[in-house]
Amino acid sequence: MVDDSLQGHVRAKKVNGLAERIKDAILPMRSSVAYRRFLAARLVSQTGSSMAPVALAFAVLQIGGGAGALGSVLAVSMVPQMTLMLLGGAVADRHPRGRIMVVAHLVSGAVQAVVAVLLFTRHAVLWQLLAAGVISGAAGAFFGPAAQGIVRQLVDRELLREANALLRLTQNVVKISAPAAAGVVIASAGSESAIAYDAVTFFAAAWMLSRLRVPLTPVKNTRLVQALREGWSDFWSRQWLWIMVAQGAACITPWLIGYQVLGPLYARDHLGGPAAWGLIVAGFAAGLITGSVVVLLLRPRRVGLVACTATASMGLPLTALAVHAPLPVLVAATFVTGVGLDVSINTFASYQQSQVPVEMQARTSSYSLLGQQLPIPLGYLLAGPLAAAVGVVPALAGCAVVIVTLAFAPLFSRQVRAMRLPARAGEEGRSGAVPVTAGASSRS
């Protein structure tokens, strides 16, 4: 009887502890009306944006385009996005970020509405879709830094981890469900209807964002060139930041080569085709969702160790492919990688937001985003020649080795090892860790 009573007490304590963690996980929504509006707007927008690539692919086929045309339409938006991202960061630190996001959404919504009308009326041609991609990419270059910078203004510093995790969780769920919904919409009403829906969600999200009341960030000067220089100076002064960006840029190229390009080829030759690869991709998506839940419930704080370990986990699926592991092992490997990457993205973004001054958030993050995106085209270009030179399986093994080798390199930096998220009230005594202050951790 005593043992049963004790076990019951332990179980009740665990249940109460879990309930408290769930309650803490949604604290950003409970404590900030502005954050709730921002989260809702991002969710509405994401439902359309996640459907758009599928709809766009069938729209290109509808007007008679082939694989080359589809690749051009999907890739063309990256050029203005990467070219204008630094400018977008400077603008987002000099003007109200909420207003910038509203304008960007209005522009994107107008573009999608025009594309939908052209498809409905059967007047769409390839150059129009390419032009739409350029304009949408330019709008994204301004939206991204503004959205990254505004989170710090919506919630308290100690809630950044949960705020980012909730954003990632909702977006990951939508990214899984929306493409399937897009298939139903396209099959029943055509790709133009899905693109029209994307336009509507942009306009709806713009209205929701227009209700945000976020103050203008203080900026020392109004000269654009000087603002860009300040952004670069702030980025470069934070050794932990540029080291982690360099690591991400170095590891994303072999990941893209191995997972996104060579993976489907391997599935075609060794796993029986796209059905098996679909399960592997589903495992990765499930891992991303689980990673957001892990952040909300476990609240990891050792940012440097988490980020490096998660990056190394990208080598797991590539290694499993290279050794011809069975399908369940491949699905499990991608699931683990998905969990690790989402935990890493959440914790690192929260740390960066907590350390960088509010008035520098957009500019500093624009340099971070650009640094991580620059290698993406290179990865796509190298995949084919690499596979032709050494073969798919050796290329997968080589990519895995490169990722694991480079993943832990940042831990040689004292600043990276010292990266800690600030503790909540009452957490400090339980963890025994001392958070690093902005001055100690962010300046070399």
C-alpha positions in Angstrom: 0.0 0.0 0.0 2.8 2.4 0.9 4.6 1.7 -2.4 1.3 2.2 -4.4 0.7 5.5 -2.6 4.3 6.6 -3.3 4.0 5.6 -7.0 0.7 7.5 -7.3 2.3 10.6 -5.7 5.2 10.4 -8.2 2.8 10.0 -11.2 0.7 12.9 -10.0 3.9 15.0 -9.6 4.9 14.2 -13.2 1.5 15.0 -14.5 1.5 18.3 -12.7 5.0 19.1 -13.9 4.0 18.4 -17.5 0.9 20.5 -17.1 3.0 23.4 -15.9 5.4 23.1 -18.8 2.5 23.1 -21.3 1.1 26.2 -19.5 4.5 27.9 -19.8 4.8 26.8 -23.4 1.8 28.9 -24.5 2.7 31.8 -22.2 3.7 34.1 -25.2 0.1 33.8 -26.5 -1.4 34.4 -23.1 0.8 37.4 -22.2 0.9 39.3 -25.5 -2.1 40.3 -27.7 0.4 41.5 -30.3 2.1 38.2 -30.5 -1.2 36.4 -30.9 -2.1 38.6 -33.8 1.4 38.1 -35.3 1.1 34.3 -34.9 -2.3 34.2 -36.4 -1.3 36.3 -39.4 1.8 34.1 -40.1 -0.4 31.0 -39.8 -3.0 32.4 -42.3 -0.3 33.4 -44.7 1.5 30.1 -44.5 -1.6 28.1 -45.5 -1.5 29.9 -48.9 2.3 30.0 -49.3 2.6 26.2 -48.6 0.1 25.5 -51.4 1.6 27.9 -53.9 4.6 25.8 -55.1 2.4 22.9 -55.9 -0.1 25.1 -57.7 2.7 27.0 -59.5 4.2 23.7 -60.8 0.9 22.6 -62.4 0.3 26.2 -63.7 3.6 26.0 -65.6 2.6 22.6 -67.0 -0.8 24.1 -67.9 0.7 26.7 -70.1 2.9 24.2 -71.9 6.2 24.5 -69.9 8.5 21.6 -69.1 11.0 20.7 -66.4 13.4 23.5 -67.4 10.6 26.1 -67.3 9.4 24.9 -64.0 12.9 25.0 -62.5 13.4 28.6 -63.8 10.1 29.7 -62.2 10.8 28.1 -58.9 14.4 29.4 -58.7 14.0 32.9 -60.1 12.6 34.4 -56.9 15.9 33.5 -55.1 17.9 36.1 -57.1 16.1 39.3 -55.9 15.6 37.8 -52.5 19.4 37.3 -52.0 20.3 40.6 -53.8 17.9 42.8 -51.8 18.1 41.1 -48.4 20.7 43.4 -46.9 18.7 46.4 -48.1 15.6 44.8 -46.5 17.4 44.5 -43.2 18.4 48.1 -43.3 14.9 49.3 -44.1 13.4 47.1 -41.4 15.6 48.8 -38.7 14.7 52.3 -40.0 11.0 52.0 -40.4 8.1 50.3 -38.5 8.6 46.5 -39.1 4.9 45.8 -38.9 4.2 48.3 -41.7 7.0 46.7 -43.9 5.4 43.3 -43.5 2.0 44.7 -44.4 3.4 46.2 -47.6 5.3 43.1 -48.5 2.2 41.0 -48.1 0.1 43.4 -50.1 2.6 43.3 -53.0 2.8 39.5 -52.9 -1.0 39.2 -52.7 -1.4 41.5 -55.7 1.2 39.5 -57.7 -0.6 36.2 -57.0 -4.0 37.8 -57.8 -2.7 38.9 -61.2 -1.2 35.4 -61.9 -4.6 33.8 -60.9 -6.5 36.1 -63.2 -4.1 35.4 -66.1 -4.5 31.6 -65.5 -8.3 31.9 -65.2 -8.5 33.8 -68.5 -6.0 31.5 -70.2 -3.7 34.4 -71.0 -0.7 33.4 -68.8 2.7 32.9 -70.5 6.0 31.9 -69.1 7.6 35.4 -68.9 4.7 36.6 -66.7 5.2 33.8 -64.2 9.0 34.6 -64.2 8.2 38.3 -63.6 5.8 37.4 -60.8 8.6 35.3 -59.2 11.0 38.2 -59.3 8.6 40.6 -57.6 7.6 38.1 -55.0 11.2 37.4 -54.2 11.9 41.1 -53.8 9.0 41.4 -51.4 10.3 38.4 -49.4 13.7 40.1 -49.1 12.0 42.9 -47.1 9.5 40.7 -45.2 12.1 38.2 -43.8 14.3 40.6 -41.9 11.3 42.5 -40.6 9.6 39.3 -39.4 12.8 38.1 -37.7 13.4 41.4 -36.0 9.8 42.1 -34.7 9.6 39.0 -32.5 11.8 40.6 -29.9 9.4 43.5 -29.8 6.3 41.3 -29.2 7.3 39.2 -26.2 9.6 39.5 -23.2 13.2 38.4 -23.6 12.8 35.2 -21.5 9.8 34.1 -23.7 11.7 34.2 -27.0 12.4 30.5 -27.1 8.7 29.6 -26.7 7.6 32.3 -29.1 9.8 31.0 -31.8 8.9 27.4 -31.1 5.2 28.2 -31.4 5.8 29.9 -34.7 7.8 27.0 -36.0 5.3 24.4 -34.8 2.3 26.0 -36.5 4.3 26.6 -39.7 5.6 23.0 -39.8 2.1 21.6 -39.3 0.8 23.7 -42.2 3.7 22.8 -44.4 2.7 19.1 -44.1 -1.0 19.5 -44.6 -1.2 22.4 -47.1 0.4 20.6 -50.1 -2.1 17.7 -49.7 -4.9 20.3 -49.6 -3.4 21.9 -52.7 -3.6 18.7 -54.6 -7.3 18.4 -53.8 -8.0 22.0 -54.8 -6.0 21.7 -58.0 -7.7 18.5 -59.0 -11.2 19.9 -58.4 -10.8 23.6 -59.3 -7.5 24.1 -61.1 -4.1 25.5 -60.1 -5.5 29.1 -60.6 -7.9 28.5 -57.7 -5.1 27.5 -55.4 -3.0 30.6 -56.4 -6.1 32.8 -55.9 -6.4 31.4 -52.4 -2.7 32.3 -51.8 -3.5 35.8 -52.8 -6.5 36.0 -50.4 -4.3 34.7 -47.5 -1.7 37.4 -48.2 -4.4 40.1 -48.1 -5.9 38.6 -45.0 -2.6 38.4 -43.2 -1.7 42.0 -44.3 -4.9 43.2 -42.6 -4.1 41.2 -39.4 -0.6 42.6 -39.3 -1.9 46.1 -39.8 -3.5 45.9 -36.4 -0.1 45.4 -34.7 1.0 48.4 -32.7 4.8 48.0 -32.6 6.9 51.1 -31.9 9.6 52.3 -34.3 13.0 51.1 -33.4 15.6 53.8 -32.4 18.2 54.3 -35.2 21.2 56.6 -34.8 21.2 57.8 -38.4 19.1 57.9 -41.4 21.7 57.3 -44.1 21.2 53.9 -45.8 24.8 53.2 -46.5 25.8 53.9 -42.9 23.0 51.7 -41.7 24.3 48.8 -43.8 27.8 49.4 -42.4 26.4 49.4 -38.8 24.7 46.1 -39.6 27.9 44.5 -40.9 29.9 45.8 -37.9 27.4 44.4 -35.4 27.3 41.0 -37.3 31.1 40.8 -37.5 31.7 41.9 -33.9 29.8 38.8 -32.6 32.2 36.0 -33.1 29.7 33.3 -32.1 27.3 34.6 -34.8 29.5 34.6 -37.8 31.1 31.3 -36.8 27.7 29.6 -36.6 26.6 31.2 -39.9 29.8 30.0 -41.6 29.2 26.5 -40.2 25.6 26.5 -41.5 26.7 27.7 -44.9 29.4 25.1 -45.1 27.1 22.2 -44.1 24.0 23.2 -46.1 25.7 22.5 -49.4 26.5 18.8 -48.8 23.0 18.4 -47.2 21.3 19.8 -50.3 23.4 17.7 -52.5 22.8 14.5 -50.5 19.2 14.8 -49.3 17.3 17.0 -51.8 19.1 15.9 -55.1 20.8 12.6 -54.7 18.2 11.2 -52.2 15.4 10.9 -54.8 17.9 9.3 -57.3 18.9 6.7 -54.7 15.2 6.0 -53.9 14.6 5.5 -57.6 17.5 3.1 -58.0 17.4 1.2 -54.7 14.1 1.7 -52.9 11.5 1.2 -55.6 10.7 4.8 -56.4 8.9 7.8 -55.1 6.6 6.0 -52.6 9.6 5.1 -50.4 11.1 8.6 -50.7 7.7 10.0 -49.7 7.9 8.1 -46.4 11.4 9.3 -45.8 10.3 12.9 -46.4 7.3 12.4 -44.1 9.7 11.2 -41.4 11.7 14.4 -41.7 8.5 16.5 -41.5 7.3 14.7 -38.5 10.7 15.3 -36.9 10.4 19.0 -37.5 7.0 19.1 -35.7 8.4 17.0 -32.8 11.4 19.3 -32.5 9.1 22.3 -31.9 7.3 20.4 -29.2 10.7 19.4 -27.6 11.7 23.1 -27.4 8.3 24.0 -25.8 8.4 21.2 -23.2 12.2 20.7 -22.4 13.4 24.3 -23.0 17.0 23.5 -24.0 19.5 26.3 -23.0 22.9 25.2 -24.2 22.6 26.8 -27.7 26.1 26.0 -29.1 26.1 22.4 -28.2 22.5 21.9 -29.4 23.2 23.6 -32.7 26.4 21.7 -33.5 24.9 18.3 -32.5 21.8 19.0 -34.6 23.9 20.0 -37.6 25.9 16.8 -37.2 22.6 14.9 -37.3 22.2 15.9 -40.9 24.8 13.2 -41.7 22.6 10.4 -40.3 20.2 10.0 -43.3 23.0 10.4 -45.8 25.0 7.7 -43.9 22.0 5.4 -43.8 21.5 5.8 -47.5 25.2 5.2 -48.2 25.2 1.9 -46.3 21.9 0.8 -47.9 20.0 0.8 -44.6 16.4 -0.6 -44.7 13.5 1.8 -45.2 12.4 1.9 -41.5 15.9 2.9 -40.5 16.0 5.6 -43.2 12.7 7.0 -42.0 13.9 7.0 -38.4 17.2 8.7 -39.4 15.4 11.6 -41.1 13.0 11.9 -38.2 15.9 12.3 -35.8 17.5 14.9 -38.1 14.2 16.8 -38.3 13.9 16.9 -34.5 17.5 18.2 -34.2 17.3 20.8 -36.9 14.1 22.3 -35.5 15.5 22.4 -32.0 18.6 24.1 -33.4 16.7 26.6 -35.4 14.5 27.6 -32.5 17.2 27.9 -29.9 19.7 29.7 -32.1 17.1 32.2 -33.4 16.0 32.9 -29.8 19.6 33.4 -28.6 20.3 35.7 -31.5 17.2 37.8 -30.7 18.1 37.9 -27.1 21.6 39.1 -27.6 21.3 41.6 -30.5 19.9 45.0 -29.7 16.4 45.7 -30.8 17.5 48.4 -33.2 19.9 46.1 -34.9 17.8 43.0 -35.2 16.8 43.2 -38.8 20.2 44.3 -40.2 22.2 41.7 -38.3 19.7 38.9 -39.1 19.8 39.9 -42.8 23.6 39.3 -42.9 23.0 35.9 -41.1 20.2 34.9 -43.6 22.2 35.9 -46.6 25.3 34.1 -45.4 23.3 30.9 -45.0 21.5 31.2 -48.4 24.4 32.0 -50.6 25.6 28.3 -51.0 22.2 27.0 -51.9 22.6 27.6 -55.7 26.1 26.1 -55.5 24.7 22.9 -53.9 22.2 22.4 -56.7 24.8 23.0 -59.4 27.4 20.7 -57.9 25.1 17.7 -57.3 25.0 16.5 -60.9 28.7 16.7 -61.7 29.6 15.1 -58.3 27.2 12.1 -58.9 28.5 11.7 -62.4 32.1 11.7 -61.2 32.0 9.4 -58.2 28.5 7.8 -58.2 25.5 8.4 -56.1 26.4 6.2 -53.1 30.0 7.4 -52.7 28.8 11.0 -53.1 26.3 10.4 -50.3 29.0 9.0 -48.0 31.3 12.0 -48.8 28.6 14.5 -48.0 27.9 12.8 -44.7 31.6 12.9 -43.8 31.9 16.6 -44.6 28.8 17.5 -42.5 29.9 15.6 -39.4 33.5 16.9 -39.7 32.4 20.5 -39.9 29.4 20.4 -37.6 31.4 20.4 -34.3 34.1 22.8 -35.5 32.4 25.9 -33.9 32.8 24.3 -30.4 36.5 25.3 -30.6 35.3 28.8 -30.0 34.9 29.8 -26.3 32.0 32.1 -27.2 30.1 29.3 -29.0 30.6 27.0 -26.0 29.3 29.7 -23.7 26.1 30.3 -25.6 23.2 30.0 -23.2 19.6 31.1 -23.4 18.5 33.1 -20.3 16.6 31.2 -17.7 13.1 31.8 -16.6 12.5 32.9 -13.0 12.9 29.8 -10.8 14.9 27.8 -13.5 18.3 29.1 -12.5 18.5 27.1 -9.3 17.2 23.9 -10.9 19.7 24.0 -13.8 22.7 25.3 -12.0 23.8 27.1 -15.2 24.6 30.8 -15.3 23.4 32.6 -18.5 25.9 34.5 -20.4 25.2 38.2 -20.6 25.1 40.1 -23.9 28.3 41.8 -23.2 30.2 38.7 -22.3 28.9 36.5 -25.1 28.3 38.6 -28.1 31.5 40.7 -28.3 34.8 39.2 -29.4 
